[in-house]
Amino acid sequence: MFVVSKLLSAITQPLFWLALWWLLALLLLGKKPRAAKRMLWSGLVLLGVLGFQALPDALLRALERRYPAQPMAAALEQHAGMLVLGGAVEHPASWQAHGQVPLGQSAERMTVPVGLMRQHPQWQLVFSGGEGRLLATGITEGQLAQQFYTEQGVDMARVQIEQGARTTRENALRVAQTLGERCSQQPWLLVTSAWHMPRSVAEFESVGCKVTPYPVDFRTGTHTAWYRYHMADSLLRWQVALHEWLGQLAYALTR
């Protein structure tokens, strides 16, 4: 499943398929020049269309609307703490060079729990994140999370770090093993990106954990204007949306 999830990261990039389309067109250029030229032009048109942000936003919004932004305040007090999923830090090379934890676009996965820990001094925080790259760096997300929470002044006696999980499924399995019966007997907030929450909830519930979704890192609002155009940002949104929808399908078929 780990290797499959990494392959999904490649095939869910629109530019990957466009590159294959253009390569095929170039190979046909000598034998079927008219067809090849049509393929080259159609690929160029598709690239232009991909820059409209409303299209990938519609896919992301459907995921982000599955759960409310946060539970009722009164309900929060009943929880034992938070289960925080990795995926918020960038490549550790900059940390090795400069000693600063590099947070990425999903930074709220790391920052929101800091505030919640201060508001609820009785809570425990369980962070799950290992080495999620095919080419291992030797540094886990758990190591970076430990430094980040220490720097933010979080009482580390209230924090448990699980640093073996490489996928969402492994997050659920390893957290369930870490907490034992507490995972099913006590309610826990599950903190991850809003677009990642549907797949995460399904996995944690499948191993018997009692979780309440607390989505963060929303990428969309109530609507996106059709004329909103940003090529680089839209391509990234396409990748996130396609990866998550295909990931849900793959997990549902193998659960």
C-alpha positions in Angstrom: 0.0 0.0 0.0 2.9 2.4 0.8 4.4 2.0 -2.7 1.0 2.3 -4.3 0.3 5.5 -2.5 3.6 6.9 -3.7 2.8 5.9 -7.3 -0.6 7.7 -6.9 1.4 10.9 -6.2 2.8 10.6 -9.7 -0.2 9.6 -11.8 -2.4 12.2 -10.1 -0.3 15.0 -11.5 -2.0 16.4 -14.7 1.4 17.3 -16.2 2.5 13.7 -16.0 -0.3 12.7 -18.4 0.2 15.7 -20.6 3.9 14.9 -20.9 3.0 11.3 -22.0 0.4 12.8 -24.5 3.0 15.1 -26.0 5.6 12.4 -26.1 3.2 10.2 -28.1 2.4 13.1 -30.4 6.1 13.6 -31.1 6.6 9.9 -31.8 3.8 10.1 -34.3 5.0 13.3 -35.9 7.0 11.5 -38.7 4.3 9.0 -39.6 1.1 10.9 -38.9 1.9 14.6 -38.8 -1.7 15.8 -39.0 -2.8 13.6 -36.0 0.4 14.5 -34.1 -0.2 18.2 -34.5 -3.8 17.9 -33.4 -2.5 16.1 -30.3 0.0 18.8 -29.6 -2.5 21.5 -29.9 -5.2 19.7 -27.9 -2.7 19.1 -25.1 -1.8 22.8 -25.1 -5.5 23.7 -24.8 -6.0 21.3 -22.0 -3.1 22.8 -20.1 -4.7 26.2 -20.4 -8.0 24.8 -19.1 -6.3 23.2 -16.1 -5.3 26.7 -14.9 -8.9 27.5 -14.0 -9.2 27.0 -10.2 -12.9 26.4 -10.0 -12.6 22.9 -11.5 -10.2 21.3 -8.9 -11.9 23.4 -6.1 -15.2 21.7 -6.8 -13.5 18.3 -6.2 -11.8 19.5 -3.0 -15.0 21.3 -1.7 -16.9 18.0 -1.9 -14.4 16.4 0.4 -14.1 19.4 2.8 -17.9 19.6 3.3 -18.2 16.1 4.7 -17.6 17.3 8.3 -18.2 20.6 10.1 -15.3 22.9 10.8 -15.2 21.9 14.5 -17.3 20.2 17.1 -19.4 22.1 19.6 -17.4 23.7 22.4 -19.2 21.7 25.1 -18.4 18.5 23.3 -14.7 19.2 23.3 -14.4 18.8 27.1 -15.4 15.2 26.9 -12.3 14.2 24.8 -9.1 12.6 26.1 -7.0 14.5 23.6 -6.0 14.8 19.9 -4.7 12.4 17.3 -2.7 14.6 14.9 -1.7 13.2 11.5 1.6 14.1 9.8 1.8 15.6 6.4 2.5 19.2 7.3 6.3 19.4 7.1 8.4 19.8 4.0 11.6 17.9 3.1 13.9 17.9 6.1 16.9 19.1 4.1 16.3 22.7 5.2 15.9 21.6 8.8 19.3 19.9 8.6 20.9 23.0 7.1 19.2 25.7 9.2 17.6 24.0 12.3 14.1 25.3 11.6 11.1 23.0 11.2 9.9 23.6 7.6 6.1 23.7 7.6 4.3 23.4 4.3 0.8 24.2 3.0 -0.8 22.0 5.6 0.8 23.8 8.5 -2.5 24.0 10.4 -2.2 20.3 11.2 0.7 21.4 13.4 -0.3 24.8 14.6 -3.9 24.4 15.5 -3.2 21.6 18.1 -0.8 24.0 19.9 -3.7 26.4 20.7 -6.0 23.5 21.7 -3.4 22.1 24.1 -3.3 25.5 25.9 -7.1 25.7 26.0 -7.5 22.2 27.4 -4.7 21.5 29.9 -6.0 18.0 30.6 -5.7 16.8 27.0 -3.0 14.5 25.6 -1.6 14.9 22.1 -0.7 11.8 20.0 1.2 12.7 16.8 1.6 10.1 14.1 4.0 10.5 11.2 7.0 8.5 10.0 9.3 8.6 6.9 6.8 8.9 4.1 9.2 9.1 1.2 10.3 6.4 -1.2 13.8 7.7 -1.0 14.3 7.8 2.8 16.1 10.7 4.4 16.6 9.1 7.8 14.5 11.8 9.5 10.8 11.1 10.4 8.0 13.6 10.7 7.8 12.5 14.3 11.3 13.9 15.0 10.4 17.2 13.4 7.1 17.3 15.3 8.9 16.8 18.6 11.1 19.7 17.9 8.3 21.9 16.7 6.1 21.3 19.8 9.0 21.8 22.1 9.8 25.1 20.5 6.1 26.2 20.9 6.2 25.5 24.6 3.9 22.5 24.6 4.3 20.3 27.7 6.0 17.3 26.2 4.9 15.1 29.1 1.4 15.3 27.5 2.7 14.4 24.0 3.2 10.9 22.5 5.1 10.6 19.2 4.4 7.7 16.8 7.0 7.8 14.0 6.6 4.6 12.1 3.5 5.3 10.0 4.0 6.1 6.3 0.4 6.2 5.1 -3.0 7.1 6.5 -3.8 3.4 7.0 -0.6 2.9 9.0 -1.5 6.1 11.0 -4.7 4.4 12.2 -3.1 1.0 12.8 -0.1 2.4 14.8 -2.1 4.9 16.8 -4.5 2.1 17.8 -1.6 0.0 18.9 -0.1 2.9 20.8 -3.2 3.7 22.7 -4.6 0.2 23.1 -8.1 0.1 24.6 -8.0 3.8 25.2 -8.5 4.3 21.5 -11.9 2.7 21.5 -13.0 3.5 25.1 -12.2 7.2 25.1 -13.2 9.9 22.5 -10.4 11.6 20.6 -10.3 14.5 18.3 -8.9 13.6 14.9 -6.9 16.5 13.4 -5.9 16.5 9.8 -6.6 18.4 6.6 -10.3 18.9 5.7 -9.9 17.3 2.3 -8.1 14.3 3.9 -10.6 13.8 6.7 -13.1 11.5 5.0 -10.4 8.8 4.3 -8.9 9.3 7.7 -12.1 8.9 9.7 -12.9 5.7 7.8 -9.5 4.2 8.6 -9.6 5.1 12.3 -13.1 3.8 12.7 -12.1 0.6 10.9 -9.6 -0.2 13.6 -12.1 0.6 16.4 -10.9 4.1 17.4 -13.5 6.5 18.7 -12.8 9.7 16.8 -14.4 13.1 16.3 -13.3 14.9 13.2 -11.6 18.3 13.7 -10.7 19.4 10.1 -8.1 22.0 9.5 -6.2 23.3 6.4 -9.3 24.1 4.3 -8.3 24.9 0.7 -11.7 26.2 -0.5 -14.4 28.6 0.5 -18.1 28.6 -0.3 -17.5 29.0 -4.0 -14.8 29.8 -6.5 -15.3 32.4 -9.3 -15.1 30.8 -12.7 -12.6 33.4 -13.9 -10.1 32.7 -11.1 -7.0 31.6 -12.9 -3.6 30.5 -11.4 -1.8 27.8 -13.3 0.7 26.7 -10.6 -1.8 26.7 -7.8 -4.5 25.0 -9.8 -2.2 22.2 -10.9 -1.3 21.6 -7.2 -5.0 21.5 -6.3 -5.7 19.1 -9.1 -3.0 16.8 -7.7 -4.4 17.0 -4.2 -8.0 16.4 -5.2 -7.2 13.5 -7.6 -4.9 11.8 -5.1 -7.5 12.0 -2.4 -10.4 10.7 -4.5 -8.3 7.9 -5.9 -6.9 7.2 -2.4 -10.5 6.8 -1.0 -11.3 4.4 -3.8 -8.2 2.3 -3.2 -8.7 2.2 0.5 -12.4 1.2 0.2 -11.4 -1.6 -2.2 -8.7 -3.0 0.2 -10.3 -2.4 3.6 
